[in-house]
Amino acid sequence: MLRVKTYLEKSKTPGAGIGLFAAEDIPAGATIWRMDDGFDLVISQDDWPPDVPGDFLRFYGYSPSGAGLYVVCLDNARFMNHSRTPNGIGDKETIAAWNIKAGEELTEDYRVLCHPSHIEQMDFI
């Protein structure tokens, strides 16, 4: 669950669509997001409802283990886009890598979050 104030708008990441932006200054080392077992969804691809398109799971979730389990953030953290030089780092907790100004897009490195088999499905990495 997000631990900072944010908002959504068009991403500055080419081809990304919507992005997540800081609505306040975030100091280096501050927690941006933390995995909350009662709030963030961990679901097996096999348990995904058959009438819901599976691309939602692959697009908005990430697979840290590669064993068919996905994490889906149920808040706007699911709109945090990939960057090779992210301002958020971590996996079960995303912390600010440096001071982030209000209005900056929040990014993560999906190569840290995702199992290599999930990354292979992403054509933008």
CORWOHU-V246395 format. One record per residue. PHI is phi in whole degrees, -180 to 180 (* if undefined). OMEGA is omega in whole degrees, -180 to 180 (NA if undefined). D_FIRST is the distance of its C-alpha to the first C-alpha in whole Angstrom. Layout:
BEGIN
phi:PHI omega:OMEGA d_first:D_FIRST
phi:PHI omega:OMEGA d_first:D_FIRST
END
This chain:
BEGIN
phi:* omega:179 d_first:0
phi:-63 omega:179 d_first:4
phi:-112 omega:-180 d_first:6
phi:-131 omega:177 d_first:9
phi:-77 omega:-177 d_first:11
phi:-141 omega:172 d_first:12
phi:-149 omega:-180 d_first:14
phi:-108 omega:170 d_first:15
phi:-163 omega:-179 d_first:19
phi:-58 omega:-178 d_first:21
phi:-70 omega:173 d_first:20
phi:-88 omega:178 d_first:23
phi:-78 omega:-178 d_first:22
phi:-54 omega:176 d_first:26
phi:78 omega:-173 d_first:25
phi:-88 omega:-177 d_first:21
phi:85 omega:-178 d_first:21
phi:-86 omega:176 d_first:18
phi:-128 omega:179 d_first:16
phi:-103 omega:-175 d_first:13
phi:-123 omega:177 d_first:15
phi:-71 omega:177 d_first:14
phi:-97 omega:179 d_first:16
phi:-151 omega:173 d_first:17
phi:-65 omega:180 d_first:18
phi:-122 omega:-179 d_first:16
phi:-74 omega:176 d_first:18
phi:-53 omega:178 d_first:18
phi:89 omega:180 d_first:17
phi:-72 omega:176 d_first:14
phi:-77 omega:176 d_first:10
phi:-91 omega:-177 d_first:9
phi:-146 omega:175 d_first:5
phi:-140 omega:177 d_first:5
phi:-63 omega:177 d_first:6
phi:-119 omega:-175 d_first:6
phi:-57 omega:-179 d_first:9
phi:-83 omega:-175 d_first:10
phi:-120 omega:180 d_first:7
phi:-83 omega:-174 d_first:7
phi:-89 omega:170 d_first:11
phi:-114 omega:-173 d_first:13
phi:-138 omega:175 d_first:16
phi:-80 omega:177 d_first:20
phi:-58 omega:179 d_first:21
phi:-69 omega:-180 d_first:24
phi:-92 omega:-180 d_first:22
phi:-66 omega:-179 d_first:21
phi:-55 omega:-175 d_first:23
phi:-65 omega:-179 d_first:26
phi:-91 omega:177 d_first:27
phi:-108 omega:-178 d_first:23
phi:-54 omega:-180 d_first:24
phi:-67 omega:179 d_first:23
phi:-68 omega:174 d_first:22
phi:-61 omega:-180 d_first:19
phi:-62 omega:-179 d_first:17
phi:-73 omega:-177 d_first:19
phi:-82 omega:-176 d_first:18
phi:-99 omega:179 d_first:14
phi:-105 omega:173 d_first:14
phi:-140 omega:-176 d_first:15
phi:-113 omega:-179 d_first:17
phi:-73 omega:-174 d_first:17
phi:-101 omega:-175 d_first:20
phi:78 omega:-177 d_first:22
phi:-97 omega:180 d_first:23
phi:83 omega:175 d_first:22
phi:-98 omega:179 d_first:18
phi:-125 omega:172 d_first:16
phi:-106 omega:176 d_first:12
phi:-123 omega:177 d_first:10
phi:-74 omega:-177 d_first:7
phi:-93 omega:173 d_first:8
phi:-112 omega:-176 d_first:6
phi:-73 omega:176 d_first:9
phi:-59 omega:180 d_first:7
phi:-66 omega:179 d_first:10
phi:-98 omega:177 d_first:12
phi:-75 omega:-174 d_first:12
phi:-91 omega:-179 d_first:16
phi:-78 omega:170 d_first:18
phi:-149 omega:174 d_first:20
phi:-77 omega:175 d_first:23
phi:-128 omega:-173 d_first:22
phi:-75 omega:174 d_first:18
phi:-94 omega:173 d_first:17
phi:-119 omega:-179 d_first:14
phi:-129 omega:178 d_first:15
phi:127 omega:178 d_first:14
phi:-124 omega:177 d_first:13
phi:-82 omega:174 d_first:10
phi:-148 omega:178 d_first:9
phi:-105 omega:179 d_first:10
phi:-115 omega:179 d_first:12
phi:-71 omega:-179 d_first:15
phi:-72 omega:178 d_first:18
phi:-155 omega:176 d_first:20
phi:-64 omega:-180 d_first:20
phi:-111 omega:180 d_first:18
phi:-85 omega:173 d_first:20
phi:-54 omega:-179 d_first:19
phi:98 omega:178 d_first:20
phi:-81 omega:176 d_first:19
phi:-73 omega:178 d_first:17
phi:-91 omega:-176 d_first:14
phi:-134 omega:176 d_first:15
phi:-134 omega:174 d_first:15
phi:-98 omega:-178 d_first:18
phi:-61 omega:179 d_first:17
phi:-67 omega:177 d_first:20
phi:-83 omega:-176 d_first:18
phi:-78 omega:-167 d_first:15
phi:-104 omega:172 d_first:18
phi:-65 omega:-179 d_first:21
phi:-52 omega:180 d_first:24
phi:-67 omega:177 d_first:25
phi:-77 omega:179 d_first:22
phi:-63 omega:180 d_first:23
phi:-59 omega:-180 d_first:26
phi:-82 omega:-177 d_first:25
phi:-99 omega:-176 d_first:24
phi:-84 omega:-177 d_first:27
phi:-105 omega:-177 d_first:25
phi:-91 omega:NA d_first:25
END
